[in-house]
Amino acid sequence: MLKKVDHIGVAVHSIAEARVFYEQGLGLVMSPVEDLPAQKVRVAFFQVGEVKVELLEPMAADAAVAKFLEKNGAGLHHVCYEVASVADELARLTAQGVPLIDKAPRPGAHGTQIAFIHPKGTGGVLTELCETGTHE
């Protein structure tokens, strides 16, 4: 069961360049940048009420975010929903025949467990599930 929208992911070529708009233009405060080597991505978050905006910068040319940027350019990448248990949601979605990118939870930023649902099953929107646990 979905609890809330946790964050909206935005693919960028450079967090350092993109942060200028969010900090100076919107007056937001950026979290420390976190490297996620297993996903070949660097992330930073901006809190906006109860929802965060996540900037995703690829760490390698073969990263999924790098491929997204090459195909689509910078912009909206995914929507993430907080759930009580990513494993339970994956089991439920599998039983319904929803196509998944991740068959099992994997580590995400800030100590979360995450999994992605394929856009083919969501009306074209890459969808992430996250189990917060120790999420800040």
C-alpha positions as a Markdown table, in Angstrom:
| # | Residue | x | y | z |
|---|---|---|---|---|
| 1 | Met | 0.0 | 0.0 | 0.0 |
| 2 | Leu | 1.3 | 3.4 | -0.9 |
| 3 | Lys | 1.9 | 5.8 | 1.9 |
| 4 | Lys | 2.8 | 9.0 | 0.1 |
| 5 | Val | 4.8 | 10.5 | -2.8 |
| 6 | Asp | 8.4 | 10.3 | -1.4 |
| 7 | His | 10.2 | 12.1 | -4.2 |
| 8 | Ile | 10.3 | 13.2 | -7.8 |
| 9 | Gly | 13.5 | 12.2 | -9.6 |
| 10 | Val | 15.1 | 14.7 | -12.1 |
| 11 | Ala | 17.9 | 13.5 | -14.4 |
| 12 | Val | 20.6 | 16.2 | -14.8 |
| 13 | His | 24.0 | 16.3 | -16.4 |
| 14 | Ser | 25.5 | 18.0 | -13.4 |
| 15 | Ile | 24.2 | 18.4 | -9.9 |
| 16 | Ala | 26.6 | 21.3 | -9.4 |
| 17 | Glu | 25.1 | 23.2 | -12.3 |
| 18 | Ala | 21.4 | 22.2 | -11.6 |
| 19 | Arg | 21.6 | 23.1 | -8.0 |
| 20 | Val | 21.9 | 26.8 | -8.8 |
| 21 | Phe | 18.2 | 27.0 | -10.0 |
| 22 | Tyr | 16.9 | 25.1 | -7.0 |
| 23 | Glu | 18.9 | 27.1 | -4.5 |
| 24 | Gln | 18.9 | 30.5 | -6.0 |
| 25 | Gly | 15.8 | 30.3 | -8.1 |
| 26 | Leu | 13.5 | 28.4 | -5.7 |
| 27 | Gly | 15.3 | 29.1 | -2.4 |
| 28 | Leu | 15.6 | 25.4 | -1.5 |
| 29 | Val | 18.5 | 23.8 | 0.5 |
| 30 | Met | 20.3 | 20.9 | -1.0 |
| 31 | Ser | 21.2 | 17.8 | 1.0 |
| 32 | Pro | 24.7 | 16.5 | 0.9 |
| 33 | Val | 25.5 | 14.7 | -2.4 |
| 34 | Glu | 25.5 | 10.9 | -2.1 |
| 35 | Asp | 27.3 | 8.5 | -4.5 |
| 36 | Leu | 25.5 | 5.2 | -5.2 |
| 37 | Pro | 28.2 | 3.3 | -7.1 |
| 38 | Ala | 26.0 | 0.2 | -7.5 |
| 39 | Gln | 23.6 | 2.3 | -9.5 |
| 40 | Lys | 26.3 | 4.4 | -11.1 |
| 41 | Val | 24.6 | 7.6 | -10.0 |
| 42 | Arg | 25.2 | 10.5 | -7.7 |
| 43 | Val | 22.1 | 12.0 | -6.0 |
| 44 | Ala | 21.1 | 15.1 | -4.0 |
| 45 | Phe | 17.7 | 16.0 | -2.5 |
| 46 | Phe | 15.7 | 19.2 | -1.9 |
| 47 | Gln | 12.9 | 19.0 | 0.6 |
| 48 | Val | 9.6 | 20.7 | -0.6 |
| 49 | Gly | 7.0 | 20.2 | 2.1 |
| 50 | Glu | 6.6 | 16.5 | 2.5 |
| 51 | Val | 8.0 | 15.7 | -0.9 |
| 52 | Lys | 11.6 | 15.8 | -2.1 |
| 53 | Val | 13.1 | 16.6 | -5.5 |
| 54 | Glu | 16.0 | 14.2 | -6.3 |
| 55 | Leu | 18.7 | 15.3 | -8.7 |
| 56 | Leu | 20.3 | 12.3 | -10.4 |
| 57 | Glu | 23.7 | 12.7 | -12.1 |
| 58 | Pro | 25.3 | 9.7 | -13.9 |
| 59 | Met | 28.7 | 8.5 | -12.6 |
| 60 | Ala | 29.5 | 6.5 | -15.8 |
| 61 | Ala | 28.6 | 6.6 | -19.5 |
| 62 | Asp | 26.8 | 3.2 | -19.2 |
| 63 | Ala | 24.6 | 4.3 | -16.2 |
| 64 | Ala | 20.9 | 4.0 | -16.8 |
| 65 | Val | 20.6 | 7.8 | -16.0 |
| 66 | Ala | 23.3 | 8.5 | -18.7 |
| 67 | Lys | 21.3 | 6.6 | -21.2 |
| 68 | Phe | 18.1 | 8.4 | -20.2 |
| 69 | Leu | 19.9 | 11.8 | -20.6 |
| 70 | Glu | 21.3 | 10.8 | -24.0 |
| 71 | Lys | 17.8 | 9.8 | -25.2 |
| 72 | Asn | 15.6 | 12.4 | -23.5 |
| 73 | Gly | 17.8 | 15.2 | -22.2 |
| 74 | Ala | 17.6 | 16.5 | -18.7 |
| 75 | Gly | 14.2 | 16.4 | -17.0 |
| 76 | Leu | 11.6 | 14.3 | -15.2 |
| 77 | His | 13.0 | 10.8 | -14.6 |
| 78 | His | 10.7 | 9.1 | -12.2 |
| 79 | Val | 8.1 | 9.3 | -9.4 |
| 80 | Cys | 8.8 | 7.5 | -6.1 |
| 81 | Tyr | 6.2 | 6.3 | -3.7 |
| 82 | Glu | 6.9 | 5.3 | -0.1 |
| 83 | Val | 5.6 | 1.9 | 0.9 |
| 84 | Ala | 5.7 | -0.1 | 4.2 |
| 85 | Ser | 7.5 | -3.0 | 2.5 |
| 86 | Val | 9.1 | -3.0 | -1.0 |
| 87 | Ala | 9.3 | -6.8 | -1.0 |
| 88 | Asp | 5.5 | -7.1 | -0.3 |
| 89 | Glu | 4.6 | -4.6 | -3.0 |
| 90 | Leu | 6.9 | -6.4 | -5.5 |
| 91 | Ala | 5.1 | -9.7 | -4.7 |
| 92 | Arg | 1.7 | -8.1 | -5.1 |
| 93 | Leu | 2.6 | -6.5 | -8.4 |
| 94 | Thr | 4.2 | -9.7 | -9.7 |
| 95 | Ala | 1.0 | -11.6 | -8.9 |
| 96 | Gln | -0.9 | -9.0 | -10.9 |
| 97 | Gly | 1.5 | -9.4 | -13.9 |
| 98 | Val | 2.9 | -5.9 | -13.7 |
| 99 | Pro | 6.3 | -5.7 | -15.4 |
| 100 | Leu | 9.1 | -4.9 | -13.0 |
| 101 | Ile | 12.6 | -3.7 | -13.5 |
| 102 | Asp | 13.7 | -5.0 | -10.0 |
| 103 | Lys | 12.5 | -8.4 | -8.8 |
| 104 | Ala | 13.8 | -7.8 | -5.3 |
| 105 | Pro | 14.5 | -4.7 | -3.2 |
| 106 | Arg | 18.0 | -3.1 | -3.5 |
| 107 | Pro | 19.8 | -0.4 | -1.5 |
| 108 | Gly | 18.9 | 3.2 | -2.3 |
| 109 | Ala | 20.0 | 6.6 | -1.0 |
| 110 | His | 19.8 | 7.4 | 2.8 |
| 111 | Gly | 19.6 | 3.7 | 3.8 |
| 112 | Thr | 16.4 | 3.0 | 1.9 |
| 113 | Gln | 15.3 | -0.1 | 0.1 |
| 114 | Ile | 14.1 | 0.6 | -3.4 |
| 115 | Ala | 12.7 | -1.1 | -6.5 |
| 116 | Phe | 11.6 | 0.2 | -9.9 |
| 117 | Ile | 8.4 | -0.7 | -11.8 |
| 118 | His | 8.8 | -0.8 | -15.6 |
| 119 | Pro | 7.1 | 2.1 | -17.4 |
| 120 | Lys | 5.3 | -0.4 | -19.7 |
| 121 | Gly | 3.1 | -1.3 | -16.6 |
| 122 | Thr | 2.5 | 2.2 | -15.4 |
| 123 | Gly | 1.3 | 4.1 | -18.4 |
| 124 | Gly | 4.7 | 5.3 | -19.4 |
| 125 | Val | 6.0 | 6.6 | -16.0 |
| 126 | Leu | 9.1 | 5.1 | -14.5 |
| 127 | Thr | 8.0 | 4.4 | -10.9 |
| 128 | Glu | 10.1 | 3.7 | -7.9 |
| 129 | Leu | 9.0 | 2.2 | -4.6 |
| 130 | Cys | 11.0 | 3.0 | -1.5 |
| 131 | Glu | 10.9 | 1.6 | 2.1 |
| 132 | Thr | 12.3 | 4.3 | 4.3 |
| 133 | Gly | 13.5 | 2.6 | 7.3 |
| 134 | Thr | 16.3 | 5.0 | 8.3 |
| 135 | His | 15.3 | 7.6 | 5.7 |
| 136 | Glu | 16.1 | 11.2 | 6.8 |
